Amino acid sequence: VLTTPLIALRRDDFRIYKSDPDAKHVRDTVDKSTVIGDELLFNYAYGHPDSPMLLVPNAPMANFINHGGEEDANVQIRWPTAGSKTARLFDWVYNRQKEDIYDDKFESTNHNAWLKDHPIDVMEKSGKLAFEYVALRDIEEDEEILIDYGPLWDDAWYTFQATHPYARSGYFRHSIGVPDGFYPDNWLDVTDQYEIAEIQDLENNPLEPGVALPMTWAHNGKALSPKYGYIVGLEKGFSDRFLAYSEETGVIELYRKLLTEQEGFRLESDEFTTYKPGALTNTSTTSDVELDFFVQKYKADNYRMNMHFVGPWNEAARKSINEALGDAGFDLAMKGIGERFGYDNITCFHGSYMGVTHSDKALMHSDIYATNDKSWNIVFPLITVEGTEPELNIMAEDMNTVVGVHYLKDIAYAMGDFGFHQTRPSNYFDPSQSDGEESAAPIRVVFGAYCSQIDETNIAMLRHIYDGDDPAPFADQFTELPMREIHWTKTGSATLR
């Protein structure tokens, strides 16, 4: 009777959430805790109650086919029959590569491939699958085409009709049911959320320290990016050891004052200054007090966030941080990256803390680019706020998919050339709305180490990257080769210590 391409959508795509277009913050524009209805398109979508995916026909006339129930239905849906013109066309469309040109002699070797795929993968190929409406019996001229919407639709419709119009919560909204067995088992009782396999079950499958693995999707095992999105196992206790160093040297106390805008520590957007955080705590040694750190309040006005970068400003502070990284066990992280990519050596040319209490619309960005795949921003947490949403967005290589991840103790995320990522919206504490309890304000602090095999192919680009928007007190390290400091070699002859 009819063949129709199918738009594959998440159930959540049909939801209408409470929204406030006049909200002060972008993060508050949509309230996903409050569903106020469903889109009209939901009435035309086919689905199974145990699947997160719905299919919307978009062929001409397909959505004019009304409900006939079991008795009056004269068509039903089916998947394309192997060998038919429809099957060959959509098998080619679904499986084609970008450069392929359709050949009418095309013979499918992967018939109705979408039935074998996870719903997430099917939705990524929305519009490239199809089903057919086929007659159950001979259909008379001028007879209306009808289909059975299923028992769940019947129940919902009868309930709606039996409810007084003034007592109804809104318009009738319900998807059309598919026949028993129409959806394959692998489409049922699964999530439609992108999840990273390597951090999905760390309790039972912990990451081995010193091993760098590409982040892969839990639903299909494919890498987000084989080039720039990696997860690195750190030594047990690494995060706590580096946090202890950061507390002893006064960096954490400096953050508590900066992020809560205490007197003498309130900066304007993009303002830059220096502090001696060792003077702020009794745990600092005499040498700690001599450590100078720069502070920059980063684009607070542009992105409506309270984020400060803190990094070494004098040579003593730079060496102190490198030694602390080495003492905590960061050499293993460099080893994991270096061995994974076959580098000869690695130099960690920059390191800085990032602290935040709230963020509204941070920029999706790449810190490192065009260095011949030899550079990494390796980020790990020191202080996080429990019970909150994921803190970091990572963009997949296809540039279409963004996944949110939590910072996890003793685990680092390594972002290489063109590794796009973003601070997710959060609201732990807003100094402008403080009730005077600044000392107990929740804050998040992470550290990023920029490490690279620096050679003649990328030294000029790395100097350009380093000497960008942020303070760059050690740009002279990029003046000549070989680098003055090497922190890891494949022979194991170098260290951060």
Disulfide bonds with the S-S distance in Angstrom:
Cys348-Cys451 2.20
